[in-house]
């Protein structure tokens, strides 16, 4: 769970920095879309890993995945603008 939260944090910081330094609005939008896509891959990977680890208990899979997303979002938002 902590690894995925860290992955969300790193993905958000890197793609936000790349979007901030983009030369056009279109490039900025592409970097933001790339950040969303990378986060979706991390989320899907986490669901697969949790499914194998927990052996198919949907409630625990959902709780672990939601906790990792929430922690990643908190770590990303905590420093502020």
Contact map, one row per residue, 1 for C-alpha under 8 A:
111110000000000000000000000000000000000000000100000000000000000110110000000000000
111111000000000000000000000000000000000000000000000000000000000000010000000000000
111111100000000000000000000000000000000000000000000000000000000000000000000000000
111111110000000000000000000000000000000001100100000000000000000000011001000000000
111111111000000000000000000000000000000000000000000000000000000000011111100000000
011111111100000000000000000000000000000000000000000000000000000000000001000000000
001111111110000000000000000000000000000001000000000000000000000000000001000000000
000111111111000000000000000000000000001001000000000000000000000000001001100000000
000011111111100000000000000000000000000000000000000000000000000000000001101100000
000001111111110000000000000000000000000000000000000000000000000000000000000000000
000000111111111000000000000000000010011000000000000000000000000000000000000000000
000000011111111100000000000000000010000000000000000000000000000000000000000100000
000000001111111110000000000000000000000000000000000000000000000000000000000100000
000000000111111111000000000000000000000000000000000000000000000000000000000000000
000000000011111111100000000000110110000000000000000000000000000000000000000000000
000000000001111111110000000000110010000000000000000000000000000000000000000000000
000000000000111111111000000000000000000000000000000000000000000000000000000000000
000000000000011111111100000100100000000000000000000000000000000000000000000000000
000000000000001111111100001111110000000000000000000000000000000000000000000000000
000000000000000111111100000100000000000000000000000000000000000000000000000000000
000000000000000011111110000100000000000000000000000000000000000000000000000000000
000000000000000001111111101100000000000000000000000000000000000000000000000000000
000000000000000000001111101100000000000000000000000000000000000000000000000000000
000000000000000000000111111100000000000000000000000000000000000000000000000000000
000000000000000000000111111110000000000000000000000000000000000000000000000000000
000000000000000000000001111111000000000000000000000000000000000000000000000000000
000000000000000000100111111111100000000000000000000000000000000000000000000000000
000000000000000001111111111111110000000000000000000000000000000000000000000000000
000000000000000000100000111111111000000000000000000000000000000000000000000000000
000000000000000000100000011111111100000000000000000000000000000000000000000000000
000000000000001101100000001111111110000000000000000000000000000000000000000000000
000000000000001100100000000111111111000000000000000000000000000000000000000000000
000000000000000000000000000011111111100000000000000000000000000000000000000000000
000000000000001000000000000001111111110000000000000000000000000000000000000000000
000000000011001100000000000000111111111000000000000000000000000000000000000000000
000000000000000000000000000000011111111100000000000000000000000000000000000000000
000000000000000000000000000000001111111110000000000000000000000000000000000000000
000000000010000000000000000000000111111111000000000000000000000000000000000000000
000000010010000000000000000000000011111111100000000000000000000000000000000000000
000000000000000000000000000000000001111111110000000000000000000000000000000000000
000000000000000000000000000000000000111111111000000000000000000000000000000000000
000100110000000000000000000000000000011111111100000000000000000000000000000000000
000100000000000000000000000000000000001111111110000000000000000010000000000000000
000000000000000000000000000000000000000111111111000000000000000000000000000000000
000000000000000000000000000000000000000011111111100000000000000000000000000000000
100100000000000000000000000000000000000001111111110000000000000010000000000000000
000000000000000000000000000000000000000000111111111000000000100010000000000000000
000000000000000000000000000000000000000000011111111100000000000000000000000000000
000000000000000000000000000000000000000000001111111110000000000000000000000000000
000000000000000000000000000000000000000000000111111111100000100110000000000000000
000000000000000000000000000000000000000000000011111111111000100000000000000000000
000000000000000000000000000000000000000000000001111111110000000000000000000000000
000000000000000000000000000000000000000000000000111111100000000000000000000000000
000000000000000000000000000000000000000000000000011111111001100000000000000000000
000000000000000000000000000000000000000000000000011111111000000000000000000000000
000000000000000000000000000000000000000000000000001101111100100000000000000000000
000000000000000000000000000000000000000000000000001001111111100000000000000000000
000000000000000000000000000000000000000000000000000000011111110000000000000000000
000000000000000000000000000000000000000000000000000000001111111000000000000000000
000000000000000000000000000000000000000000000000000001001111111100000000000000000
000000000000000000000000000000000000000000000010011001011111111110000000000000000
000000000000000000000000000000000000000000000000000000000111111111000000000000000
000000000000000000000000000000000000000000000000000000000011111111100000000000000
100000000000000000000000000000000000000000000000010000000001111111110000000000000
100000000000000000000000000000000000000000100110010000000000111111111000000000000
000000000000000000000000000000000000000000000000000000000000011111111100000000000
100000000000000000000000000000000000000000000000000000000000001111111110000000000
110110000000000000000000000000000000000000000000000000000000000111111111000000000
000110010000000000000000000000000000000000000000000000000000000011111111100000000
000010000000000000000000000000000000000000000000000000000000000001111111110000000
000010000000000000000000000000000000000000000000000000000000000000111111111000000
000111111000000000000000000000000000000000000000000000000000000000011111111100000
000010011000000000000000000000000000000000000000000000000000000000001111111110000
000000000000000000000000000000000000000000000000000000000000000000000111111111000
000000001000000000000000000000000000000000000000000000000000000000000011111111100
000000001001100000000000000000000000000000000000000000000000000000000001111111100
000000000000000000000000000000000000000000000000000000000000000000000000111111110
000000000000000000000000000000000000000000000000000000000000000000000000011111110
000000000000000000000000000000000000000000000000000000000000000000000000001111111
000000000000000000000000000000000000000000000000000000000000000000000000000011111
000000000000000000000000000000000000000000000000000000000000000000000000000000111
